[in-house]
Amino acid sequence: MDRDTELALLRASLDGVGADQPRADGAEREVPVEHYLDPARFELERRVFHRGALNLVAHASEIASPGSFRTLEVVGAPVLLVRGDDGRARAFLNVCRHRGAQVELRDGGQCKRFVCPYHAWTYRTDGRLDHVRHAEGFPSLDVSSTSLTPLPCVERGPFVFVCPEPGADVALSAGAERLVDELAGLGEGLVVFARERRVWRANWKLLVEGGLESYHFKIAHRDTIARFFTDTRSTFEVYDGNLRSVLPKSSIAQLGDRPESEWRLVEHANVLYNLNPNASVLVQDGHYAIISMSPVAIDATGIDIITVGRPIEEGPRGDKARAFLEANHAFTLKTLEEDFRIAEQIQRGLDTGANRALRFATFEGALSAWHDHLASRLGS
């Protein structure tokens, strides 16, 4: 993030600090409860919004060197993500071209060849078929055209994006590119420190919504982050449907008495980047968290949470850095779990008939903006 943008965001966050009223940033809005319960709509969201787009699936440090790989599930598709010998990140369907078995079973690692555990068909890191046992039994097989099925894969800054639809014509939007460029400025050489995965029993949209407003901070997070943040004073901007939200801390009020040359955004706010269709990046001082999701069912969503920071060196300084990241990873998990538990509670109440719609306030404009983008993608 350039300095001019940083100062502009801080000035906007300072505007009205101390006011008794929330910051209004949109019109009041209702979203029908049926949008969270309709199986046909869920399948449309999954097919158009998720499967038809580039999903953030990994941090580049997870496949840092040639031959390093990860196996993933991206919107239900088994995916093999690998760094080729030429240094390029590639993605393939993790499906053997012989009888359809999963080629690589490990979560990740390092190798020169991928060997299918069913009949030992072997593939190179660029997906090419390298060896067929008893090849004489397949006289019609054209080895040169029988590679692992490639998937659209884009590496930008520290992130790797994959679309699970073979041959899809997809690209990051200009708005997403801008936000990813900002995130790339957080520093080179950062690595994944810790990871947590869990399936939550809630519609995926409920989990997105929990991260797009600060109205709930003082109540839902009263035992964790509430004391650090202002009440309903967050700001946001939209970039081709992607959002950058600034969540001011209570300490931001101190900046009014200090010269702008001393202002630092990460000291006095958390910055949340919502990158459609599946990820959020929460930037804090000294590290950041990537929260990615995959819709499993209409009422179930897989969530991955990883903490990214500087590599841990040996010695006392390294011990201190490790303790810092461990504490922050645990605190992030605890805070997000407060949101996700409430999402599960909401899910249980959706089909009771208590509400025909969910209501967004005038100071929850990011929610409305995000739903507008979703509707436009679905053609409704």
N, C-alpha and C positions, 0 to 999 in steps of 0.2 A: 504494500500500500504506500503510495507516495505521500509526502508530508502535507501537501495541500488537502488531499482527501482526509487524512487523519485529523487535521485541524478543523475542517468543515464538519466532520462527524462529531467532534467534541463540542463545537459551538452549538450544533443542533441539540445535543444532549443537555447542554447547560441551560438552554432556553426554557424558562419556566420552572427550573429547579426550586423546590420549596413551595410550589403552588399546591393548594389543597385539592385541585381538580385533576383528574387524569388527562393525559394528552390525547385529544380527539384527532384521529387520522383517517376517518372514513365514515361511511354510513352504516346504520344498523342493518343487520343481515340475518336471514334465517336459512338454514340448510335442512331440507326434508330428512327425517330419520330414515326414510326409505332408501336414501342414497348410501346408507351404511349396511342395508339389509338385503338389497335386491341382488340375487345371484347373477342375473344377466348384466347388470351394471358392473359388478365386480369383475366378471370375465372381460368386459370391454376395457375397464381400467387396466387390467393385467396385460391384455393383448396390445392395446394401443399406447398406453402411458408408460408401461414398464418394459415389456418385451420389444417394443418398437423404438427404443431409445438407448443411448449410451448410459449404462449404469456405472457408478463409481464402485469398483470391486476390490481395489488393493492400493496400498501405499507402495511406491516404487522401490523402497528399501526391502520389501518382502521378496522381490525377485531381482536382487542387486547385481548378480554376476551371471555370465553365460552359463546356461544349464540349470539355473535355479528356477523352481516352479512352485505353483500352488494349485490345488484342486478346489473348485468352488461349485456352488449351486447358484445360478443367476436366474431368478424368476422361474424356477423349476427345471432349468436346463443344466446338465452336468458340464462343467467347463474346466478345461486345462489351460492354465495361464503360465507362460514360460518365457524366459529371456534366452533368445537365440544366440548362437555363436557369434553372430554379427552385432550383438548388443541390442537388438530390437525386441521389444515386448510383443508377443503374439498370443492370441487366444484361439482355442479350438474346442469343438464339441468333444468331450471326453468319451468318445464312442468309437470302438474299433470298426473298421470298414469291412471286416470279415463277417462276424455274426453279431455285432452290436454290443459286445461286452464293454464294461468300463475299462479303459486302457490303463489308467493310473489310479491306484487305490489309496496311496498315501496322501496325507493332508498337504505335504510340501516337502521340499528337500532339494537335492542336487543330483543331476544325472546327465549322461550323454545320449542315452536312448530311452525310449519308453516301450516297455515290453508288455503286451496284453497278457493277462494271467490265464486266459482261456486256451489259446492255441499259439501263443508266443509270436504273433505278428509284431514286428518291431518298427518303431517310428523315430525319426530324427527330431531334434528340437525345433526344426522349421516345419514339422508336420509331415514331411515326405516319408512314404513307406520305404523302409530300409531292408527288410528281410522277411521272407515268407517261408515257413517250414514246409518242406515237400512242395515246392513251387510247381513241380511237374503236374500236380493234381489240379492246377488251375490254368489250363492252357489258354483261356480267353482273358485272363487277368492282365490289364495294362498297368503295370506297377507305377509308371510315370504319372498316371492320372488318378491314382488311388491313394491320396493323402488323407490325413485327418481333416475333417471339415472345418475350414477357417471361419472365424467370427470377426466382425468389425471390432478393432481394438485400437484405442487412442491413448497415448501417454502424453500427459501435459503436466509439466512441473513435477510435483511429487506424487501425482495420482495416475492410476491406470483405470480407464473406462472400457467396458465391454458391452456390446449389444448381443443378446442371446439368439438373434434371428440371423441365420446364415444369409449372406448376400444383401442384407438391408443397407439402404442408402441413407446413412445417418452421419451427423456431424455435431460437434458441440456448437451451440448458438453463440453469437457474438457476446451476449450477456454472460453466459457461462464462462467463456474464454476470459472475459475481463475479471470475473471473480476468482477464477483459478490462478490468473496472473498475480492477483493480490496475495493469494495464499502461498504461491511459490516464493514470494518475498519474505516469508517467515524465516528462511534460512536454509542453506544447503547442508547435507550430511545428517539430517534428522532421520531417526529410525523408529520402528514400532517397538514400544517398550512392553506393552501388555495388551491382552485381548480377552474379551468376554462375549459369549454368544448364548442367546436364550430365545425361545419362542414364547411370545406373549399372546394371551387369548383376547385379542382385540382387532378390529378392523384397522388396516394400515393407516387410514386417514386420521383416525383418532390419535395415533402415535405421532404423526406429523404435526397435528394441531397443537399438541402439548408444548411444542418447542417454538411456537410462533406468537406467543403473547406472554406478558409478564403480570397480567391481572391476578394470576393464581399464586404468585411467589410468596406473598405475605401469609397465605393460608396453607396451601399444600406443602410448602417448603419451610414452614415456620421453625422446624428443628434442624435445618441444614443451611440453606443459602439466604433465607429471608433477611437476616440481619445485615447482610452485605449490600443489598440492592435497594434502589428507590422503588416506589410503588407505582406501577403502571405508567412509567415514563420512557418506555423503550421507543426507538425510532426504527424505521425500515425504509429500504429502497428496493425497487423491483427491476430486474434486468432479464428481459425475455422470459419472464415467469420464475426466474431464480431470485432469491431474496438475500439481502444482507441486512441483518438486524443488529442494532447496538443496544445492549442491556446495561444501562448506567449503574454504577455502584454508588452507594451513599457518599463515598469520598469525593465524588465529582464536584460537589459544592465547594470544595477547597480551591478549585482551580480559578475561581473568580478573582482571587486575591494574588494570583501568581502570573508571571509573564508567560505568553504562549510558547516561548522557547523552551519552557520546562514541562509542557504538557505531553503526556504519553497516554495513548488510548488504552493500551492493555493494562495500565496501572489502575484505571478508573472505570473500566467497563469490560464486559465480555462481548465478543463479536461472534455472531452466529451466521454462518453461510448456509443457506438452504439450496442445494444443488439437485435439481430435478433429474431423474424421477425418484431417487432412492436414498439420498445421503444428506447429512448435515455435518458441518465442520465447526466445532466450538473452539474458538481461539481464546486462550488465557495467557497469562504472563509466564513465559518460559516453556510452554508446551501447548499442544492442542489435542482434541479428541475428534475422531471420525465416528459418526453414528450412521450406519447403513442398515437398510431394511429390505426385506423381501416378502411380498404378500404370499403366504402359504395357503390360506383359505379365507373365506369372507370374514371369519372371526378369529384368524390366527396370523401372526406376523413374526418372522424371524428377524432378530435384531443383533447386529454385531457392533461392539463398542471397542475401539482401540485407542490407546494413548500413545502419542508420538512425541519424542523429545530427543535430546542430544545423546549420543552413545555414552555409555557409562565407562569411565576410565577406572583403572585400578588405584587403590589407595584411599585415604580419608576423604578426599574430595569426591571420589566416585561413590563412596558409601553415603555421603550426604546427598548427592544427586539422586541416587537410587531411592533413598528414603523419601525424598521430595516427590518423585514420580509415583512411588507406591502409594503414598498418602493421597495424592491428587487423583490417581486412578480410582482408588477406593471411594473417595468422596464423590467423584463424578458418577460412579455406578450407583451409589446410594441415592443421589439426587434424582437421577433419571428413573430409577426404580420407583420413586415416589410418583412420578408422572405416569409410568406405565401401569402401576397398580390401579390408579384412578381410571385410566383408559379401560382396563378390564372391568371395572365397576360400571362404567358407562355402557360398555358392550352388553353386560347382563341386563341393563335396564332398557335397552333400545326397543325390544319387541314386546314390552309390557303394555304399551298403549299410553304410558304416562305423558309422553311428548309426541307431537306430530312433527316437530322440527327442533333443531338445536339453534340457539340464538347467539350471535356475535355482536358485541357492543361497538359503539362508535370509536372506542379506543383499542379495538382489536382488528384494526384495518389490515394487518398482514394476513390474517386468516381469510378475509374476504378476497384479498388480492390473489392468494394462492388458489382458492377455489375457483376464481375467475379463470386462471390459467388452466386448471384441470378441465373445466368445462369446455374451454376453447379447444383443447387437445382432443377431447372426446367428441367434439362437434355438436355440443348441446349448450 
